[in-house]
């Protein structure tokens, strides 16, 4: 019995960590959505959310919960994910160097793609299509960039637009390069994300691009998140940092992906 209780506590902790990762991506969620996604009762979800609230992560509301840090984060136009900043800046420099004057590119939302955007200054006549509000504001006032945004539902933690309307925007477009973000990646499970809402958007972006460039720091390699996009073989180039393990690099290259190590 003690073993079963211990296992139940461990599974509950894993589930709550996944819920928190979901909320850090989406900003908020309904109890019913969590119950369906994780295959548990709504009573269990409410207990999980109560624990997360007691730990200071979320604020519960009728029928759901939202991430406690969201209001201040949106007002300051800050992204929720600010870890591994030095690696992301190096990746941003290396990825931006792949952009040529006169190209049309898509920049996915996220902290690493924001680092790519920050390193585009000095390029000329670049058309940027993005679902990230912070990237549009960063580049939109500069005459060297022609910036276009998708529509859709606003996601506060990533300062981005998501959902079916955002996905529809990218259908029928053609760009030279897509700079794609991910939450996790490994050979077996491919590219994975904390929640489902961005999957359709990212697939539409991929369908619009001649070259798919994944920008991901090494902490995301060999990891798995909640929702699968597709296998990593659809990626043309991975730009990552020097923390990537040799075995992981070799396995990724073995499926035909070029790996660029940012310094």
N, C-alpha and C positions, 0 to 999 in steps of 0.2 A: 504493500500500500504506500509506504514511504517513497518507494521508487517511482510509483505512478504520480504521486503528488509533486515530486521533484521535476519529473518530465513535464507535467502540466504547467508548473511555474516557468520552466525554460521556454516552452512553446508560447506562453503568454508574453514573456519578455521579448521574444523574437517578433511576435505579432505587433506588439506596441512599438517596437523600433521601426517596423515597416509602416505602421500608421503615421508615426512622426515624420518619416522620410516622405511619405505621401503629402502630408500637410506642409512640409517645407517646400514642396514643389507646387502644390495647388493653392495653398493659403487656407482653405477650409474644405470641409467634407460633411456629408450627411451621415447619420448613424446607419440608415438603410443601405447606403452605398458601401460603407465599410463591411456591414454584415454580409452582403452578397459577395463582395470581393474576397473576403477572408473565410467565408463558409462557416460563420459562427452566428449565434443569436444576437439580436439587438440588445438584449440585457448584458451579454458579455462585452459588446462594444461600448456600452455606456460605462461599464465598470473600468474598461481600459482607458477611456477618455477621462474618467474621474481620477485615475492614477496619474495620467499625464498632466492633468490640471494641477494636482497636488504637488507634482514635481516642478511646476512653474513653466511648462512648455506651451500649454494651450489654454484657451478660454472656452468653456462649454456654453452653448446656447441651445435654445429649443430645437431639438431634432438633429443636432450636430455639434461641431466645434470649429474654432479657427485658431491659427497660429498666433500666439500672444505678441510676437514681435512685429507682425505685419503692419499695423497702422503707422508706427514710427518709421519702419523701414521704407514704406511707400512714400511717406512725406519727405524723407531725405533722399529719395531716388537711389537707394542702396540695394544691391543684390543680397539675397539671403546667404548664398554660398560664397564665402570669402577665404576659404582655406587654401593652402598651397599657393599663395599669391605669387611667390618668386618663380615657381615652376610655370605658372600660368602666364606670367609676363614673358618668360623666355619662349614659351610655345607661341604666344601672340606675335612676337618678333619673327620667328621662323616661318609661321604660317602666312603672315602679311607679305613676306618676301616672295611668296608664290604668286602674288597678284600683279598682273601687268597693267600698264596704262591702257585705258580704253575698254577694259573688260567689264562684263556684267556678272555680279556675284550674288549669292545668297548668304547672309549671315544668320545662323540660328541664334536663338536666345541663350543666355548663360554667361557665367563669369569668364570662361575661357574664350568664347567668341567675342566678348566685350574687349578682352585683351587684344584680340586680332584687330578689331575696329580701331582701337587706340593707336595701333602701329601702322595704320594705313595713310596717315598724314604724310604728304609728299608725293603720293600717287596723283595722277592726272586723269580726268575724264572717266572716272569709275562709277558705274551704276550699281547701287547697293539696294537689294531687296531684303527686307527683314521683318520678323514678327516681334522684334524687341524694341520697346519704346525707348529705353535708355540709349540704345545704339543709334536709333533714328535721331534723337536729340543731340547726340554727340557729333554726328556727321552731317546732319541736315542743313546746318547753317554755313557749311563750307562750300564754296563755288566749285571745287574740284569733284564733288560728289553729287550725283543725282539719286536721291533717296526715295524709295517707295516702301510703303507698309501694307501688310495684310490687314484684314479686318478680324473680327472674332471676339471671343470672350476674354476679358482681362484677367491675367493671373498675377497676383500681387508679388509673390516671392521672386519670380523670375522677370517681373516687369514686362511681361510678354502677352501676346494675343494668341489664343488657342481655339480649338474646337473645329467643327465642320466648315464654318465660313472661312476660317483662316486657311484650312486645307484647300478649299475650293479656289482660293486666290492663286495658288501656285500651279494649279492644273493648266496646262497649255502654255506655260512659260518656258523659255529656253535660256539657260545661263551657262557660262563657261565653268564656273566653280561654285560648289556648295561647301561652306565651312560648318560642319555638323558637330553638335555637342552630344554627349552621352553621360549617363550616371554611372554606368558600369559596362564592362565588356570582357568576354572570355571566348575561347575557341568553341566550346560546347554550346553555349547559350546565345552567343552573338552580342548584339547591342541591347541593353536593357535599361529601364527607366522606372522611377518610383510610382508612377500613375499612368492611367490609360489615355488621358485627354490629348497628349501631344503626339501619340503614335501616328494618327492619320496625317497630321501636319508634316511630320518628318518624312513620312513615305511620299507625300506630295512633293516636298522639296527634293528628295532623291530622284524622283521621276522627272524633275525639271532640269537636272544638272548633267553636264557632260563629264565632269570630274568631281568625285566625292572625296572631300578631305575631312577626316575626323580629327578634331583637336581635343585631346584628353590627357590629363596628367597621369603619371604612372600609378598613382594610388587607386585609379579606377580599373586598371588592367588586372585580369584574373578574378574580378568580382562579378556578382550577379545581383540585380535589383528585381523589382516585382513584375514588370511587364516587358515582354520581348518585342523588339522591332523587327529585326531580321539578322541573318548571319553576317559576320564581319567580312565575308568574301565580296560583298557589294561595295566595300570601301576601296578606293584607289590608293589613298595615302593616309597614314596615321602620323600625326605630328604629336610627339610626346616628349617627356624630359628624360634626363640621364638616369633616373631612378628605376626605369623599367628593367626587369630581370632578363638575362640573356636567353633563358629558355622561353619566356613569353615572346620576346622579340623574334626568335627563330620560328616559333609556331605561327605567329602572325604573318611573317614573310612567306612561310610555306604555303599559305593559301592565296598568295599573289598580291598581298598588300605591301606597298613600299613603306618602310618605317623611317621617319626623319627624327633624329634626336636633337632637340633644341638645347643650345648651350647658353 
